[in-house]
Amino acid sequence: MRKVYLDHAATTPLHPEVLALMCDFMRDTFGNPSSVHSFGREAKKFTQEARQKVADLIGAAPEEIYFTSGGTEADNIAIIGTAMARRKNGNHIITSAIEHHAVLDTFKYLAKNGFEVTLLPVDKYGMVDPDEVAGAIRKETTLVTIMHANNEIGTIQPIAEIGRIVREHGVVFHSDAVQTLTKIPVNVDDLGVGLLSLSAHKIYGPKGIGALYVRKGIRLQPIIHGGGQERKLRSGTENTPGIVGFGKAAEIGGRDMEQESKRVQGLRDKLIRRVLAEIPSVTLNGHPEQRLPNNANFSVAYVEGESLVLSLDLDGIAVSSGSACSSGSLQPSHVLTALGLPHEMMHGSLRMTLGRANSEEDIDYVVESLKGIVTRLRSFSPLAQPVRA
Ligand SMILES: *Cc1c(COP(=O)(O)O)cnc(C)c1O
């Protein structure tokens, strides 16, 4: 059976060049980069080269890159680290309602621990209004964090504009760029961010490694204490194979971005066009233009997202749904809820995120499969039946 992976927003396979480099490195270079002997110095040299590559990809200086265990930890350090370091200046922090759980749940944690939290709404396309950000900032505000692009619906936020507003108020600005890295240009000066979260496994690098960009001059309180690695911000012996793999993935991703994003967007546009034209009562979620080139998110009326995911899986197609089955009831995700979709469109949501291995034939196969599945599932649904007089 044909296998089609359309879940690149969840994770990506290792790029073969990344795998090869990591294998060589793990075999030959086991030193601890903190050691002063030749073994340590060798490992240190590799991690510094990787740091340079990650820095180059986002227009930063290598000493502004702090390796973490992934995007989640980068978000936690950025948010908790800023909130705690600037606690004397105020206790108010701002984010949007559609952030990744790594941000939202960290905000919940801080709310339980004495911080005041504002969650900004989004419009029906998932856009944050920069004027709302301006209106929410108070004199006690110390941090604003808004994701660069959303992982479910792909909407790209006006980060540069928001950054300008936040900076004018002397507030620290963080953005989660896990989904945009190597898909669209991510440059820390163009975006005007002070802090930026990155993850390797969404860009064909290994799992368990990411980075936080920290602009020179921004102070953060560490949340992990110990040996003082990563210039005292993130203690713990470095994940050297992960770091080396991340560096390679960053280099390849930057090199291929323009061409690959264009190719993938062509396939994605065809997927959207065909699904909307050939399957009735389907809508596209997210912004029609300001969206990640590899993201399609549909609502299919009268069917459950989970049923679609499972049926597609039987045809070898891997996608995800914005509904999570909890305690017997299908709850739509916080992102789809924030869009204010009509009830019947909230439950049959389907996220397809494309990547390097996908081809024209994959798209044709997926559309044909989905057509058959939707027809079959709807034949069981009383809501989907034409009303008879
Ligand atoms: C995947 C993801 C994360 C989490 O990154 P990990 O490296 O898996 O911890 C954070 N934010 C966004 C937007 C993501 O898509």
The ligand as an SDF file (V2000), in Angstrom:
LIG
                    3D

 15 15  0  0  0  0  0  0  0  0999 V2000
    6.1730   21.2280   18.0990 C   0  0  0  0  0  0  0  0  0  0  0  0
    5.9740   22.5970   18.6690 C   0  0  0  0  0  0  0  0  0  0  0  0
    6.5120   22.9450   19.9180 C   0  0  0  0  0  0  0  0  0  0  0  0
    7.2180   21.9490   20.7900 C   0  0  0  0  0  0  0  0  0  0  0  0
    8.5170   21.6660   20.3360 O   0  0  0  0  0  0  0  0  0  0  0  0
    9.2450   20.3540   20.9300 P   0  0  0  0  0  0  0  0  0  0  0  0
   10.6350   20.4450   20.3540 O   0  0  0  0  0  0  0  0  0  0  0  0
    8.4820   19.1840   20.4150 O   0  0  0  0  0  0  0  0  0  0  0  0
    9.2370   20.4750   22.4070 O   0  0  0  0  0  0  0  0  0  0  0  0
    6.3400   24.2340   20.3610 C   0  0  0  0  0  0  0  0  0  0  0  0
    5.6830   25.1420   19.6250 N   0  0  0  0  0  0  0  0  0  0  0  0
    5.1450   24.8480   18.4250 C   0  0  0  0  0  0  0  0  0  0  0  0
    4.4370   25.8960   17.6520 C   0  0  0  0  0  0  0  0  0  0  0  0
    5.2730   23.5660   17.9040 C   0  0  0  0  0  0  0  0  0  0  0  0
    4.7210   23.2800   16.7300 O   0  0  0  0  0  0  0  0  0  0  0  0
  1  2  1  0
  2  3  1  0
  2 14  2  0
  3  4  1  0
  3 10  2  0
  4  5  1  0
  5  6  1  0
  6  7  2  0
  6  8  1  0
  6  9  1  0
 10 11  1  0
 11 12  2  0
 12 13  1  0
 12 14  1  0
 14 15  1  0
M  END
$$$$
